[in-house]
Amino acid sequence: MRPRGAAAALCALLAGAVLGVPRADPRSVEILRRDCRSELGRRDVTLFANGTVRQRLWAPDGTLDMELLELGPGETEAYVTLLLRADLEQVDLPPAGPDEGWMDACVLSMELPDQAPVSFRYGQLDALPLALSPLVSIVEELDLRASSNQEGRGLGDSYAPRPGDVLLRKDGRLYEVVGPTSDGMGVELTGVEQPVTVYVLAEAIREEFVMLVERR
């Protein structure tokens, strides 16, 4: 498939159900992801179809830190075009399987529009096949950009939840604000990706959620 075709497919995905055809929510569609683990912790960076780059860092004690970067549609399409140029047919690496027990290793996964998903496992100190090196370079670039990004961190002291607000929780899941609880002490939210209801104290909303994704 030519890059131009992939860009068109990505645009259709970003547009959603413009023609009345149900499509996957681009906020949850992973285009590229690298998940690395070692005795020092875990580091995960993901590029989503809507242009969000999510970086998650787990310390050895399990503490999670997350950073977000928002790319424009043009930037996202440019990255997809670069990813499409990779010829992975000759990559001599074992496919990624269950991650039980693997340490000091990374799993690199990619799923582009109209392309079969691929996934590889490699050691962080391994010499990479020539075809895989550009993909790793792109992931590292996105990882660095997310680390240095200063926008979108936290909801801000002035944030007040409104019904219809879509918030990103620390664990990377999206929730929509339903409204205040009956006693006025908390906020009721429902999962965007899963039909689950959660209740959070109003004073703790900025501790549990890291970003306002959408205000309806």
N, C-alpha and C positions, 0 to 999 in steps of 0.2 A: 504494500500500500504506500502511495506517495505521501510525503509530508503534507501537501496541500489538502489531500483527502482527510488526513488525520485532524488537521486544524478545523476543517469543516465539521467533522464528527464531534470534536470537542465543543465547538460553538453550539451545535445542536443540543449537546448534553447540558451546557451552561444555560441554554435558553429554557430548559425544562419542558413542560408540556404545552408549548406554544401552539402546536397544531392539534392539541387535544389528545396526544398520545402519552400515556403515563411513562415517566422516566425516573430513574433512580435519582435521589437527592444528591446533587453534586457535592454537597458539604460532607457526605459520608463515602464518596467514591474515591478510593486510594489509587492514584496514578503511579506513584513511586514511593517505596518505603525501605528504610534500612534499620534493622534492629540489631544492635551489638550488645553483647554481655561479657562480663569478665568478673573476676573476684572483687573488683573495685566498684561494681555497680552495673547499671544498664543505661544505654543511650539509644533513643529511638527518634528518627526524623521521618516525617511523612508529608508528601505533597498531595493535596486533595484536588479534585477536578474543579472546584470553585476558586482555586488560587490560594487557598490557605496552606501555609507551611506550619506544621506543628512539631515542636521539639520537646521531647520528654526525657528527663533525667532522673534516674532512681539511684539514691545513695545506698551503700551496703545495708543500712538499717531500714530500707524500704521507703524512706522519705521521697516524695515525688515533687519535682519542680518542672514547670511547663512554660514554654515561651511560644508566641504566635507571631507569624509574619503574613501579611496579606499582599499577594501579587495581583497586578492588574491583568485583565484578560489577554492583553498582548504579550505580557511576560510569560503567562502560563502557556500560551500557544507556542511561544518561542522555545520553552523548555521541552514541550512535547515534540516539536520538530527535531530538536537535538537528540532526544531519546530514540526517535524512530530511525535515526541514522546508524544506531548500533546493530551490528550483525552478530547475534548471539548463537547462531547455529553451530559454530565451531568452538564454543566455550566448553572447555574440558573441566567442569566442576560438578560435584555431586549435586543433584537437586535437593532443595531444602525439604526436610521432613520434620517429624516431631522434635521439639527443642529440648526434650528431657536430658538433662545432664550436660548439655554443651556449654562450654565456657570459653572465654577469650576468642569468640567467633562472632561473625555477623551473618545475617540473612538479608539478602537484597531481593526485593520483589518488585515487579513492574507489571502493570496492566493498562495498556493503551487502548484508545478507541479502535474497535474492529480488529484487535489483535488478541491472540491467546495469551493468558497470563503466564509469566515466567518467574522463577524464583531460584536463587542460588545461595549456597552456604560457602563461606570462605573464612580463613583465619585472618585476624587483623594484621598479622605480620607476613602473610603470604605474598609471593610475587603473583600479581594478577594477570590473567590473560589479556592480551591487547584489546580485545573487543569489550571487555568488562571495565577496563580502566576509565573510559569516559563517563560511564554511568556513576562510578564511585566518585569521580571528580564533581559531577553535578550534585550528588547528594551532599558531599562535603561543602560545596558552595552554598547550598540551601541551609545546611546546618549552621554555617558561619553567619549567614545573613540573619537567621532567626536569633542567634545568640546576641548579635549586636543591635537587633531591632528594639527600639524604645517605645513603640506605639502598641496600643492594645493590651497593655499590662494592667490588669485590674479594672474594676468598674468605676473607680473614682469615689471620693467621699460624698459627692453630690448625687450619686445615682439613687433613684427611687424606682423600684419595680412597678411596671404597669402591665395589666392584662395584655397578653399577646407578645410580650418581650421574649425573644429566644436567647437564652443564655448558655454559655459554654462552661461546664463544670471542670474542676481540676483534673478529673479522670478522662477528659476528652469527650464526654457525652453531652448532647444538646437537650435542654429542657425549656419548655414554654411556660411562662407565668400565667397561672389561672386567675389568681387574685389573692387578697389577704385571707387568712384563716378567720373563723367566726369570732375568735376572741381578740383579733387584731394584733396578736403578738407575733404571728409568723406569716409565711408566704407559702401558698400551695403552688406546686409546679407539676407538670406532666411531661413525660419523656417524649421527645420528637421521634426517635428511632424505635423505642419500645414503649408499649402502653403501661407505664408505671408512674405512680403518683408519689411525690416526695414532699415533705414539709420541712421548711427551714426557718429558724428564728429570723425575724426581720433584721435584727442587729448583726446576724452572722452571714447575711446574703453575700457580702463582699469578700468573705473569707472562703466560702464554698465555690463561688463562681468567679471566673477570671475575665470574661469578656461578654459584651452585648453584641450578639451576632446579627440580630434583626429586630427592628421595632415596627410592629404592624399597626 
